[in-house]
Amino acid sequence: MLDIAEELTRWVEQGRDFAVATVVAVGGSAPRQPGAALAVDSEGTAIGSVSGGCVEGAVYELCRQALADGETVLERFGYSDEDAFAVGLTCGGIIDILVTPVRGGVYPAALAAAAGGEAAALARITEGPAELLGTALLVHPDGSYEGRLGGHPELDRTAAGEARAMLDAGRTGTLVIGEDGSRCGQPLTLLVESSVPAPRMIVFGAIDFASALVRVGKFLGYHVTVCDARPVFATPARFPEADEVVVEWPHTYLESTEVDGRTVLCVLTHDAKFDVPLLELALKLPVAYVGAMGSRRTHEDRNKRLREVGVTELELARLRSPIGLDLGARTPEETALSIGAEIVAARRGGSGVSLTGAHTPIHHDGPDAPAGRIGSVA
């Protein structure tokens, strides 16, 4: 439900009653991953999505019912091939959906944190005793937490510790707490939704291709910075959609700014005096993606220069160059799409090949895709 936190926070501020249906588990080729949500208020207004349209009507009615009776329910939807008009997933997958009336508790604080771009995790029981279903904890980055899961305090501490680990990794998914750890005589399954600040995209080189890439980066949910040493080109007027425009030598800026395992670095300068010191540093950092623009001749010359300054073959293997996927792109917009597609493929573990005729999964669980079920915690 944190994926629609901004709108839900407004509903809370307006005093609306509402129920939220959240995808808590998936099987097969499901259209949405755990954490995806649809909310319905007492007037019948709906926002969000849990299936891309397949079961939205049925889930809408479940939300209306939850508002009426105040009960939390867990419902499973799968494929129906017996009746073309039956409610089911046409993709053949299975989704479990938790429907919860939202009335106080930790939910308003969780929504406010997510809407404000703060790091927080919402942990909710999705399988276990009926009286515990939907109970929640709000877990902060320092390990502190609010709320109760309704059982033993030890359960709260265990769940908070596990949720904090998922928050640190920026992951959303399920975890199982074993019978001993649950203190309620049976295992419990929790959905942990992590809300973290947007990942960073840093675009080096204030050129026309950068302007198009800024727009693609924002569309993909990145906090986008443009950096160039030339003040005549690096101006907010030229990049109005960028979150930041920095006038500084690229390698100097990269030395001083914060990056992490979700950061993507796009080097569009294709000028050795900028590229070599920048890439020498970038390829040593624990970032998600490093790509550099240029022709194949530029690529070979750049690699030669990087080897001369001590960049190892293992480090060079991390460099995506020439940057982007082979789409036949020519315009800045097409090139930006090519770069964005490569970033998504790297992020999700995709191959980049056409799905037509391919025998590859449509959806991938890449390194920063939603987490799957992990081992029991005693």
Buried (B, 14 or more C-beta within 10 A) or exposed (E): BBBBBBEBBEBBEEEBBBBBBBBBBBEEBBBBBBBBBBBBBEEEEBBBBBBBEBBBEBBBEBBBBBBEEEBBBBBEBBBEEEEEEEBBBBBEBBBBBBBBBBEEBBBBBBBBBBBEEBBBBBBBBBBBBEEBBBBBBBBBEEBEBBBBBBBBEEBBBBBBEBBBBBBBBBBBBBBBBBEEBBBBEEBBBBBBBBBBEBBBBBBBBBBBBBBBBBBBBBEBEBBBBBBBBEEEBBBEEBBEEBBBBBBBBBBBBBEEBEBBEBBBBBBBBBEBEBBBBBBBBBBEBEBBBBBBBBEEEBBEBBBEBBEEEEBEEEBBEBBBBBBBBEBEBEEBBBBBBBBBBBBBBBBBBBEEEEEEEEEEEEBBBBBBBBBBEBEBBE
